[in-house]
Amino acid sequence: MKRIEWLGTSLNAVRDFPQDARLAIGQELQLVQAGFMPTDFKPMPTVGAGVYEVRVREGKQYRVIYVAKFSDYVYALHAFIKKTPKTAKPDLDAAKNQYAALLKRKRS
């Protein structure tokens, strides 16, 4: 089972989610850690190759954008509460920036 590495503010954001949402996110990420796809997800090619979004609806819509294509870890790039039908540009930019930094770190 892969471990999770929380990048940027993703862990603090999830810690701020209500308990039901945290539990649901944790269950979804456990599936990913075990090599399975979450029950509700969406590919995020605008962020990068192999990047997905876990979607949890517990009253509000909670999201964790992650990448699991590497052999060592599942990387949580960004977590947020979705407030609009389309993912907000600042949330996409935060995930893109974390992914770019991760790729740079892995190359060096």
CORKAMO-V602599 format. One record per backbone hydrogen bond with DSSP energy under -0.5 kcal/mol. NH is the residue of the N-H (numbers start at 1). CO is the residue of the C=O. If there is no record, write none. Layout:
[[NH | CO] [NH | CO]]
This chain:
[[2 | 33] [3 | 72] [5 | 74] [6 | 4] [7 | 5] [7 | 76] [10 | 7] [13 | 9] [14 | 10] [15 | 11] [16 | 12] [17 | 13] [17 | 14] [22 | 18] [23 | 19] [24 | 20] [25 | 21] [26 | 22] [27 | 23] [28 | 24] [29 | 25] [30 | 26] [31 | 27] [32 | 28] [33 | 29] [34 | 30] [35 | 32] [36 | 31] [42 | 53] [44 | 51] [47 | 44] [48 | 44] [51 | 48] [52 | 66] [53 | 42] [54 | 64] [55 | 40] [56 | 62] [58 | 56] [58 | 60] [60 | 58] [61 | 82] [62 | 56] [62 | 60] [63 | 80] [64 | 54] [65 | 78] [66 | 52] [66 | 64] [67 | 75] [68 | 50] [74 | 3] [75 | 67] [75 | 73] [76 | 5] [76 | 74] [77 | 65] [77 | 75] [78 | 65] [80 | 63] [82 | 61] [82 | 80] [91 | 88] [92 | 88] [93 | 89] [94 | 90] [95 | 91] [96 | 92] [97 | 93] [98 | 94] [99 | 95] [100 | 96] [101 | 97] [102 | 98] [103 | 99] [104 | 100] [105 | 101] [106 | 102] [107 | 103] [108 | 104]]
